[in-house]
Amino acid sequence: MAKMYPDMNPYWADKRPDFKKVKLPVYQTAGWSHFHLPGSINAYNRCRSHFKWLRAHRDFEWPDTYNPYNLDELRKFYDRYLKGIHNGWEMMPKVRIDVMDAYDVDYQEQRAETAWPIKRTEYKKLYLDASTTLESVETDHVQTFVAGTEPVEAEAVAKYNPVDEEVRFEWVCPEDVEITGHMTLHLWLECEGWDDMDLFINIQKATADGEWVPWLTLDEPHPGAWGKCRVSRRELDTKLSRAHRPVLKNTSSQKLSAGEVVPVDIAIVPTSRVYHKGERFRIQIAGRYIREGWFEPLAWDEEAKGTHVIHTGGQYDSWIEIPVIPPRYQAGEYVRR
C-alpha cells in the first residue's frame, strides 16, 4: 500500500483515530525510549475526555506493564471505571513523569504535574554555529560545532557525507537544566550533487569532554530522543501542527534544485532529562539511521547521496527550540524540581 499510495490520501487518513470521540476515562502510558512514544503523547493530548491520566517512563511497554506495582495501579483504574468502586483513583496526579539522568539513573521518578506539556515550560532557542568547532572525543567521521543562546551573525556551513559521516552541535550547559517536553529543530539545508536528503536526528547528553552519556533501556544504551525528515516532504500540515509541535503534511514531494537552500522544521519526540553544569546538550545529525549497539535495528530506503550542507548564521538562522523546566522552588543553592 505504501508503494501504491506514497502520499497522504483518504486511505491513510482513514487510519487516524478520531480523538474527538474519545470521552471515556483514559489511563495513558508513554515510554521515553519507545518507537510509539509520539502516538501515545498525541493520543493523550487530543482525546476529549475530562478524566485522563498520563504516566511517562523510560522503559518499553512490556517491563512497565508487567511490573507488579503498575499492574496493581491499572487494576485500581479498572475497578474505578469498570466496576464503579470508589477507591480514590481521582486523587491520582493527572501527569507523572520520570526525569532521566544517565545510564540507569533517574533524576526523579513519577514526578507529579498538572498538565502536558508542563505549564511552567520556558521555551528557549539554541542557535547553531558552523563557524566554531568544539573539541570532542570519538571524532572519526564526525565534526563537532557549537550551539549557543545568542543569534549567530557570521554565515557558515557544515558539510558531511550522509553514507558514513555526521555532524554534531553542542551546547555546554552553564548550570543544571531540565529539558522536558517537545523540541523543534529548524535547519537551513542544501544538497550538493543530489535532489533530496534524509535526516536522522538524535538528542544526546555528553560529558564536559564530549563523551556520550546514554540512558539505558532494557540494559541497552538508548540513542536519545529522535526526529526524522525527508527534505522533499518538508511541507507542514497547518491543521495538525501546533506551537512547538510541527507536523509534516506528506501530500507532495518538493525536490531540491542545484544550489537551493530551504528551511526545514523537524519535530523531536518528547523527552525528559536533566543536564548538569558543564555537561553538553548534543544534537547529532546524520543521513542514515544511527543505532550503534541498539537491539532494535530498523531500515529505510535512505536518500544517502550527494553531500549534505547545513547553513548557519546570518540569514540562515538554524536553531533548536528546547523546553526548559524551571525549578518549582529555589533558595540559594537549594533547588527543588
C-alpha positions as CSV (number, residue, x, y, z in Angstrom):
1,M,0.0,0.0,0.0
2,A,2.9,2.4,0.6
3,K,4.1,1.8,-2.9
4,M,0.6,2.3,-4.3
5,Y,-0.1,5.4,-2.2
6,P,3.2,7.2,-1.4
7,D,1.4,10.4,-0.4
8,M,-1.1,11.1,2.4
9,N,-4.6,10.4,0.9
10,P,-8.0,9.2,2.2
11,Y,-6.7,5.7,2.5
12,W,-4.1,6.7,5.1
13,A,-6.3,9.4,6.7
14,D,-8.8,6.7,7.4
15,K,-6.3,5.0,9.7
16,R,-6.2,8.0,12.0
17,P,-8.4,7.8,15.1
18,D,-11.0,10.5,15.6
19,F,-9.8,11.5,19.0
20,K,-12.7,14.0,19.5
21,K,-14.9,10.9,20.1
22,V,-12.7,9.7,23.0
23,K,-14.6,10.9,26.0
24,L,-14.4,7.9,28.4
25,P,-11.8,7.8,31.2
26,V,-8.2,7.3,29.9
27,Y,-5.1,6.0,31.6
28,Q,-2.3,6.6,29.1
29,T,1.3,5.4,29.4
30,A,4.3,6.5,27.3
31,G,7.9,5.3,27.2
32,W,10.6,7.9,26.5
33,S,12.6,5.1,24.8
34,H,9.8,3.6,22.6
35,F,9.1,4.0,18.9
36,H,5.4,4.6,19.7
37,L,6.1,7.5,22.1
38,P,4.7,10.2,19.8
39,G,1.5,8.3,19.2
40,S,1.0,7.9,23.0
41,I,1.5,11.5,23.7
42,N,-0.7,12.6,20.8
43,A,-3.5,10.3,21.9
44,Y,-3.4,11.9,25.4
45,N,-3.3,15.4,24.1
46,R,-6.0,15.1,21.5
47,C,-8.6,13.0,23.3
48,R,-11.6,14.9,24.7
49,S,-12.0,13.0,28.0
50,H,-12.3,15.1,31.1
51,F,-10.9,12.1,33.1
52,K,-7.5,11.3,31.7
53,W,-4.1,10.5,33.2
54,L,-0.6,10.2,31.7
55,R,2.4,8.4,33.1
56,A,5.6,8.7,31.1
57,H,8.6,6.4,31.9
58,R,11.9,5.3,30.4
59,D,11.0,1.6,29.8
60,F,9.5,-0.3,27.0
61,E,5.8,-1.3,27.4
62,W,6.4,-4.9,28.4
63,P,8.5,-4.4,31.6
64,D,6.5,-1.4,32.5
65,T,3.1,-3.1,32.1
66,Y,4.0,-6.2,33.9
67,N,5.7,-4.5,36.8
68,P,3.6,-5.7,39.8
69,Y,3.2,-2.1,41.1
70,N,1.9,-0.9,37.7
71,L,-0.4,-3.9,37.4
72,D,-2.0,-3.1,40.8
73,E,-2.4,0.5,39.7
74,L,-4.0,-0.5,36.4
75,R,-6.4,-2.8,38.4
76,K,-7.3,0.2,40.6
77,F,-8.2,2.2,37.4
78,Y,-10.3,-0.6,36.1
79,D,-12.0,-1.1,39.4
80,R,-13.0,2.5,39.5
81,Y,-14.4,2.9,36.0
82,L,-15.5,-0.7,35.1
83,K,-16.8,-1.8,38.4
84,G,-17.8,1.6,39.9
85,I,-15.7,1.1,43.0
86,H,-14.9,4.4,44.7
87,N,-11.3,3.8,45.6
88,G,-9.8,7.3,45.4
89,W,-8.4,6.9,41.9
90,E,-9.4,10.6,41.1
91,M,-6.7,11.7,43.6
92,M,-4.0,10.3,41.2
93,P,-1.9,13.2,39.7
94,K,-3.0,13.9,36.1
95,V,0.5,13.7,34.8
96,R,3.5,11.8,36.2
97,I,6.9,11.7,34.6
98,D,10.3,10.0,35.1
99,V,13.1,12.6,34.6
100,M,16.1,10.7,33.3
101,D,19.7,11.4,34.1
102,A,22.4,9.0,33.0
103,Y,22.6,5.2,32.3
104,D,20.0,3.6,34.6
105,V,19.8,6.6,37.0
106,D,16.7,8.7,37.0
107,Y,16.9,12.2,38.5
108,Q,13.2,11.9,39.6
109,E,10.6,9.2,39.4
110,Q,6.9,9.7,38.8
111,R,7.1,13.4,39.5
112,A,3.6,14.8,39.6
113,E,2.5,17.5,37.2
114,T,-0.9,19.1,36.4
115,A,-0.7,19.1,32.6
116,W,1.2,18.1,29.5
117,P,3.1,19.9,28.2
118,I,4.1,21.2,31.6
119,K,2.6,24.6,32.3
120,R,5.7,26.3,33.6
121,T,7.7,25.4,30.5
122,E,10.1,28.1,29.2
123,Y,10.9,27.6,25.5
124,K,14.4,28.7,24.6
125,K,16.3,28.7,21.3
126,L,19.9,27.4,20.9
127,Y,21.4,28.8,17.7
128,L,23.7,26.6,15.7
129,D,27.1,27.9,14.6
130,A,29.1,26.0,12.0
131,S,31.9,28.6,12.1
132,T,33.1,27.4,15.5
133,T,34.3,23.9,16.3
134,L,34.4,22.2,19.7
135,E,36.8,19.6,20.8
136,S,35.2,16.2,21.5
137,V,36.0,12.5,21.7
138,E,35.1,9.9,19.0
139,T,35.8,12.3,16.2
140,D,36.3,9.8,13.3
141,H,33.9,10.9,10.5
142,V,32.4,13.4,13.0
143,Q,32.6,17.2,13.1
144,T,31.5,18.9,16.3
145,F,30.3,22.5,16.3
146,V,28.9,24.8,19.0
147,A,25.4,25.9,19.8
148,G,24.5,28.9,21.9
149,T,21.7,31.1,23.3
150,E,22.6,34.2,21.1
151,P,21.8,34.5,17.4
152,V,24.9,34.0,15.1
153,E,25.9,36.8,12.8
154,A,28.5,35.1,10.6
155,E,27.2,32.7,7.9
156,A,28.9,29.3,7.7
157,V,28.3,25.8,6.5
158,A,28.8,22.3,7.9
159,K,29.1,19.6,5.3
160,Y,29.0,15.8,5.6
161,N,28.8,12.6,3.6
162,P,25.4,11.0,4.5
163,V,26.8,7.5,4.0
164,D,29.3,7.4,6.8
165,E,29.7,10.9,8.4
166,E,27.8,13.1,10.8
167,V,27.8,16.5,12.4
168,R,27.1,17.5,16.0
169,F,26.2,20.8,17.5
170,E,26.7,21.0,21.3
171,W,25.7,23.5,24.0
172,V,27.8,23.4,27.1
173,C,25.3,23.9,30.0
174,P,26.2,26.9,32.2
175,E,24.1,25.4,35.0
176,D,21.9,22.5,35.8
177,V,19.0,22.4,33.4
178,E,16.0,20.2,33.0
179,I,14.6,19.7,29.4
180,T,11.2,18.1,29.4
181,G,8.7,18.3,26.6
182,H,8.7,18.8,22.8
183,M,11.6,20.1,20.8
184,T,11.7,21.6,17.2
185,L,14.9,21.6,15.1
186,H,14.9,24.3,12.4
187,L,17.6,23.9,9.8
188,W,18.6,25.6,6.5
189,L,19.6,22.8,4.2
190,E,21.2,22.3,0.8
191,C,22.3,19.1,-1.0
192,E,25.2,19.2,-3.4
193,G,25.0,16.6,-6.2
194,W,21.5,15.3,-5.4
195,D,17.9,16.4,-5.2
196,D,16.8,15.1,-1.8
197,M,18.0,14.4,1.8
198,D,17.1,12.1,4.6
199,L,17.8,13.4,8.0
200,F,18.1,11.4,11.2
201,I,18.4,13.4,14.4
202,N,19.3,12.2,17.9
203,I,19.3,14.4,21.0
204,Q,22.0,13.2,23.4
205,K,23.9,14.1,26.5
206,A,27.7,14.2,26.8
207,T,30.3,14.8,29.5
208,A,32.3,18.0,29.7
209,D,34.9,16.3,27.5
210,G,32.4,15.2,24.9
211,E,32.0,11.6,25.8
212,W,28.4,10.3,25.1
213,V,26.3,9.6,28.2
214,P,23.4,7.4,27.2
215,W,20.4,6.4,29.2
216,L,19.7,2.6,29.5
217,T,16.6,0.8,28.4
218,L,16.5,-3.0,28.9
219,D,20.2,-2.6,29.8
220,E,21.0,-1.2,26.3
221,P,22.3,2.3,25.6
222,H,19.5,4.3,24.0
223,P,20.5,6.6,21.1
224,G,18.4,9.5,22.5
225,A,15.3,11.5,21.7
226,W,14.9,11.4,17.9
227,G,13.5,13.1,14.9
228,K,13.4,12.2,11.2
229,C,12.7,14.1,7.9
230,R,12.9,13.6,4.2
231,V,13.6,17.1,3.0
232,S,11.4,16.8,-0.1
233,R,8.5,16.1,2.4
234,R,9.2,19.3,4.4
235,E,5.8,21.0,3.9
236,L,3.9,21.4,7.2
237,D,0.3,20.5,7.9
238,T,-1.1,23.7,9.2
239,K,-4.2,22.0,10.6
240,L,-2.3,19.4,12.7
241,S,0.7,21.5,13.6
242,R,0.7,23.2,16.9
243,A,3.1,25.7,18.6
244,H,6.3,23.9,19.3
245,R,5.0,20.7,17.5
246,P,5.3,20.8,13.7
247,V,3.6,18.0,11.7
248,L,4.5,17.2,8.2
249,K,1.8,17.2,5.5
250,N,3.2,14.4,3.3
251,T,0.8,15.2,0.4
252,S,3.5,16.0,-2.2
253,S,7.2,15.9,-3.0
254,Q,9.3,19.0,-3.4
255,K,12.7,18.0,-4.8
256,L,15.7,20.3,-4.3
257,S,17.3,22.2,-7.2
258,A,21.0,22.7,-7.5
259,G,22.2,25.4,-5.1
260,E,18.7,25.7,-3.5
261,V,18.8,26.3,0.3
262,V,15.5,25.5,2.1
263,P,14.2,25.8,5.7
264,V,13.0,22.6,7.3
265,D,11.3,22.1,10.7
266,I,11.8,18.7,12.3
267,A,9.8,17.6,15.3
268,I,11.8,15.9,18.0
269,V,9.9,13.3,20.1
270,P,9.1,14.3,23.7
271,T,11.7,13.6,26.3
272,S,12.6,14.4,29.9
273,R,16.2,14.7,31.1
274,V,18.4,16.7,33.4
275,Y,21.7,18.1,32.2
276,H,24.3,19.1,34.9
277,K,26.5,22.1,34.8
278,G,29.4,21.6,32.4
279,E,27.7,18.7,30.5
280,R,26.8,19.0,26.9
281,F,23.5,19.1,25.2
282,R,24.2,17.3,21.8
283,I,22.3,17.5,18.5
284,Q,23.5,14.6,16.4
285,I,22.7,14.9,12.7
286,A,23.2,12.2,10.1
287,G,21.9,11.0,6.7
288,R,21.3,7.5,7.9
289,Y,19.7,5.7,10.8
290,I,22.3,5.6,13.6
291,R,21.7,2.9,16.2
292,E,25.1,1.6,17.2
293,G,24.8,-1.1,19.9
294,W,21.0,-0.8,19.9
295,F,19.0,-4.0,19.8
296,E,16.1,-2.7,17.6
297,P,17.5,-2.2,14.1
298,L,15.2,-0.5,11.6
299,A,15.9,0.2,8.0
300,W,14.7,2.7,5.3
301,D,15.3,3.2,1.6
302,E,17.6,6.1,2.5
303,E,18.4,9.0,0.2
304,A,22.0,8.9,1.2
305,K,23.5,10.6,-1.8
306,G,25.4,13.8,-2.6
307,T,26.8,16.0,0.1
308,H,24.6,17.4,2.9
309,V,25.1,21.0,3.7
310,I,23.8,22.7,6.9
311,H,23.8,26.6,6.7
312,T,24.0,28.6,9.9
313,G,24.3,32.2,10.9
314,G,23.1,35.5,9.4
315,Q,20.0,34.9,7.2
316,Y,20.3,31.2,7.9
317,D,19.1,31.1,11.5
318,S,19.4,27.4,12.2
319,W,18.3,26.6,15.7
320,I,16.7,24.1,18.1
321,E,14.0,25.1,20.4
322,I,14.2,23.4,23.8
323,P,11.6,23.1,26.6
324,V,13.3,24.2,29.8
325,I,11.6,23.5,33.1
326,P,12.5,25.9,35.8
327,P,12.6,24.7,39.4
328,R,9.5,24.8,41.5
329,Y,11.4,26.4,44.3
330,Q,14.9,27.7,44.7
331,A,16.6,29.3,47.7
332,G,20.3,29.9,47.4
333,E,22.0,26.6,46.4
334,Y,18.9,24.7,47.3
335,V,16.8,23.7,44.2
336,R,13.6,21.7,44.2
337,R,12.2,20.5,40.9
